[in-house]
Amino acid sequence: MKKFTLLCSLLICSLIVNAQNGLEDIIVEKYYISEPNDTIANSAGGVLPVGSVTYRIYVDMLPGYKFQVCYGVTNHEMRIETTTLFFNNEDRGSTSPNFSFVNAAKNTVMLDSWLSVGSACNGYLGILKSEDNGVNNIINNFSPQVLQGANGAAGIPLTQQDGLFAGTPEPFNELGITNDITVFDNQNDGTNGPLFSTFNGSWVALNGASGPDTSINKVLIAQITTDGNLCFKLNIQLRSPIPGVVENYVWQNPTGTELLFPGLEYCSNVGNPEFEVKGPSFSIYPNPTHDIFSMWVFGSRQTGNYSYRVYTMDGREMMNRSLGNLQNDQMEKVDMSNFPTGVYFVELSLNGHTTTKKLVKN
């Protein structure tokens, strides 16, 4: 325990100076919804209830930043829970995705629950399905075939874009969670949930992890499958491009140089207005903000007529503006100097699709 406390001090405490607000978003992707064939063909993999949802959790950072630690410490619990159980694949499953690409195609190994620092299996990084080019998708040859579902609530089918990108993931390290992490081990005997929690542990990318596309810089940090509601409360540390500088983000009660980021608290039963991988792409900086923030709208990725609005947590609209027909990326300066302090949502619209991000004004 003394070793862990010292390492915690080095990783989480001693390097904090001049926070630059490199965390843009926490993205929860609804990756897959299981169907009857997935359960019938999964006898080797264990019990998978029909209608189970596989969620992927990504950290979205500014270019140049690296994901380093997801942690729980005194007064800052790290917590992942479900109202039922976590699905653990009994055939090839693991607490981190260290199975091969070949084994990922066997029964429902791809739906296993695990923690990560970018990896989705050996030699492959996890990326949003919407950012996958659809090349070299995993082909599942079970009979009856599994992972063929096309439930619209889970977006793009895995048969078209499976969210796997060939690359070299950073090694996964765990500190102080040896017992806690067993809820994600390869069993379905009632000990696989419903709670993962620690006040003194973490999972770590010692060298820091970046997204495979450094311009959008998203890192997969967990995949959870459950037929119940999923909730989490996380605290994370990012490494700044400035040598020796890190930033700590917490889901509540920030102290010192810690930064509050409400998106680190999530519950699927109340929905998540930040999740919309089909919608237009944009980033906001800085967040939290005091008066003016910059909104980069990536019109080059999807062209068309854009508009945005800013509204409060109770739905009260504070601002509504059109950006016109965008063919290229554009930066919009948004003045919130007359807004009260609090939590807001910034919603960007394009051709009937929307993407929403939380913004804190301090």
Secondary structure, DSSP 8 states (H G I E B T S, - for coil): -HHHHHHHIIIIITTB-S----EEEEEEEEEEE--HHHHHT-TTT----TT-EEEEEEEEE-TT-EEEEEEEBTTB-EEEEESS-B---TTT--SS--S-HHHHTSTTGGG--EE-SSEEETTEEE--GGG---TT------SS--S----GGG-S-TTT---EEES-----EEES-TTGGGGGSS--SS-S-SEEEESSEEEEEEEEE--SSTTT-EEEEEEEEESS-EEEE--EEEE-SSTT-EEEEESS---TT-EE-GGGEEEGGG--TT--TTS--EEEESSSBSSEEEEEE-TTTS-EEEEEEEEETT--EEEEEEEEEESS-EEEEEE-TTS-SEEEEEEEEETTEEEEEEEEE-
